[in-house]
């Protein structure tokens, strides 16, 4: 199987004309990360502009509580729900994620840029189609759940893979009362059953409580 990304269509991230794949991105950065057949893989997407310890805490909380074999950090070309004015070049953000998430369980990738993928739902369709032997879980912070219903094809995401929501400072109540959380309420697992999530048939999701860090990319950028 050739996992080097080629031409693709675009579901939630958009690519800007200045952030297309270039010689600054290695061939390895544009490939699907390696994974053994049957492994449980967390998918953690974001612009990571910049990545910070709060992101790492979310990824590690999900990895440990769900007993994941690895977390793939999907460093996106951009997010259509955010202002791209302060967006750093993709190679810089990918390098920063690699510096932050050094453990072998964390595997940063820029595969969405290579496929010209715009939206998360398309990313998940691609990965499920190319690696049907893996048990994927979508990971996101509780603050992202509050706007999840605005993502393109968000219900298709919930129907495609289980979802892990990791608590974030100031987002607990808002996330659990969000439109998407209410719509998917019947599919929420008890937190004590979190480790079973990767092998569950979607829709299925869990809300993970634990240590939190009050830090954001916006604050680190100074605005």
C-alpha positions in Angstrom: 0.0 0.0 0.0 1.3 3.4 -0.9 0.5 5.7 2.0 2.0 8.9 0.4 -0.9 11.2 0.1 -2.1 12.3 -3.3 -4.9 14.3 -4.7 -8.0 14.4 -2.5 -11.3 16.1 -2.0 -12.4 18.0 0.9 -14.6 18.0 6.2 -13.3 20.6 9.8 -10.3 22.2 8.2 -9.5 24.4 5.2 -6.2 24.8 3.5 -5.0 28.3 2.6 -3.1 29.0 -0.6 0.0 29.8 1.5 -0.1 26.5 3.4 0.1 23.8 0.7 2.6 20.9 0.8 6.1 22.1 -0.1 9.7 21.0 0.0 9.7 22.1 3.6 7.6 19.0 4.4 9.3 15.7 4.2 7.8 12.7 2.4 7.5 11.0 5.8 5.4 13.9 7.1 2.9 13.4 4.4 2.4 9.7 4.9 0.0 7.9 7.2 1.9 7.0 10.4 2.8 3.3 10.8 0.5 1.1 12.9 0.2 -2.7 13.4 -2.9 -4.5 12.4 -5.6 -4.4 15.0 -4.1 -1.5 17.0 -6.2 1.2 18.7 -5.3 4.6 17.4 -6.4 8.0 18.7 -6.8 10.8 16.1 -6.1 14.2 17.6 -6.6 17.0 15.0 -6.0 20.7 15.3 -4.1 23.6 13.9 -1.8 23.6 17.0 -0.9 27.2 16.6 1.1 26.8 18.7 0.9 23.3 20.4 1.2 23.4 24.2 1.1 21.3 27.3 -2.7 21.4 27.4 -2.8 19.6 24.1 -0.3 17.1 25.3 -2.4 16.5 28.5 -5.5 15.9 26.3 -3.6 13.4 24.1 -2.0 11.6 27.1 -5.2 11.4 29.1 -7.0 9.8 26.1 -4.1 7.4 25.4 -3.9 6.1 28.9 -7.6 6.0 29.8 -8.6 4.3 26.4 -5.5 2.1 26.4 -4.5 3.4 22.9 -1.5 2.0 21.1 -0.7 5.5 19.7 -2.1 8.9 19.1 -1.8 10.4 15.6 -1.5 14.2 15.8 -3.2 15.5 12.6 -1.6 18.9 12.2 -4.0 20.6 9.8 -3.5 23.2 7.1 -6.1 25.4 8.9 -9.5 25.5 10.6 -12.5 27.1 8.8 -14.0 28.1 12.2 -10.9 30.2 13.1 -9.2 33.3 11.9 -6.1 32.4 9.8 -4.5 35.8 10.2 -2.1 34.5 12.9 -1.6 31.0 11.5 2.0 29.9 11.4 3.3 27.9 8.4 2.4 24.3 8.5 6.0 23.0 8.6 6.7 25.2 11.7 3.6 23.9 13.5 4.4 20.3 12.6 8.0 20.7 13.9 6.6 22.3 17.2 4.3 19.3 17.7 7.2 16.9 17.2 9.2 18.8 19.8 6.3 18.7 22.3 5.1 15.2 21.7 8.4 13.2 21.6 7.2 9.9 23.1 7.0 7.0 20.7 3.2 6.8 21.3 2.8 10.2 19.7 3.0 10.4 15.9 2.6 13.8 14.3 1.6 14.0 10.6 0.6 16.5 7.9 -1.3 14.0 5.8 -4.4 16.3 5.5 -2.2 18.9 3.6 -1.1 16.2 1.1 -4.6 15.1 0.3 -5.8 18.8 0.2 -8.4 17.7 2.8 -10.6 20.5 4.1 -12.8 18.8 6.7 -12.4 16.3 9.5 -15.2 14.0 8.2 -13.2 13.5 5.0 -10.0 12.8 6.9 -11.8 10.1 8.9 -13.4 8.6 5.8 -9.9 8.4 4.2 -8.3 6.8 7.2 -11.1 4.2 7.8 -11.0 3.3 4.1 -7.2 2.9 3.9 -6.7 1.2 7.3 -9.9 -0.7 8.1 -7.8 -3.0 10.3 -7.3 -0.3 12.9 -9.6 0.8 15.7 -9.8 4.6 15.4 -11.0 7.0 18.1 -11.5 10.7 17.5 -10.1 12.8 20.4 -11.0 16.3 21.3 -11.0 18.7 24.2 -14.3 19.6 25.9 -14.0 23.1 24.5 -14.3 21.8 21.0 -17.4 19.8 21.8 -19.3 23.1 22.3 -18.9 23.9 18.6 -18.9 20.4 17.3 -22.4 20.8 15.8 -21.0 23.5 13.5 -18.5 21.1 11.9 -19.2 19.9 8.4 -20.9 16.5 8.5 -20.4 16.2 12.3 -23.0 13.5 12.5 -21.1 11.5 9.9 -18.0 11.8 12.2 -20.0 10.4 15.1 -21.3 7.6 12.9 -17.8 6.7 11.6 -15.6 6.4 14.8 -16.0 6.5 18.6 -15.3 9.9 20.2 -13.4 10.7 23.3 -14.0 14.1 24.9 -11.3 15.2 27.4 -12.2 17.8 30.0 -10.7 21.3 29.7 -10.8 24.2 32.1 -14.0 26.2 32.0 -15.6 23.9 29.4 -17.1 21.1 31.5 -20.7 22.3 31.8 -20.9 24.0 28.4 -19.7 20.8 26.7 -22.1 18.5 28.3 -25.0 20.8 27.5 -23.8 21.4 24.0 -26.1 20.6 21.0 -24.0 17.7 19.9 -23.7 16.2 23.4 -27.5 16.4 23.8 -28.1 14.8 20.3 -25.7 12.0 21.1 -26.7 11.6 24.7 -28.0 8.0 24.3 -24.6 6.9 23.0 -22.5 8.2 25.9 -20.6 5.5 27.8 -20.0 5.6 31.6 -16.5 6.9 32.3 -15.6 3.6 34.0 -16.0 1.8 30.6 -13.7 4.2 28.8 -11.1 1.5 28.0 -13.7 -0.3 25.9 -14.4 2.7 23.6 -12.0 1.9 20.8 -13.7 -1.5 20.2 -17.2 -0.1 20.3 -19.4 0.4 17.2 -20.1 4.0 16.6 -21.9 6.1 17.5 -20.3 5.9 21.0 -18.5 8.5 23.1 -17.1 9.1 26.6 -16.3 12.2 28.6 -13.0 11.9 30.5 -12.4 13.9 33.6 -8.9 14.4 35.0 -6.1 16.9 35.5 -6.6 20.1 33.5 -4.2 22.9 32.5 -5.5 26.4 31.9 -3.5 27.2 28.8 -4.6 28.0 25.2 -2.9 28.7 21.9 -4.7 32.0 21.7 -3.1 33.1 25.0 0.3 32.0 23.9 0.0 34.0 20.7 -0.9 37.0 22.8 -4.4 37.5 21.3 
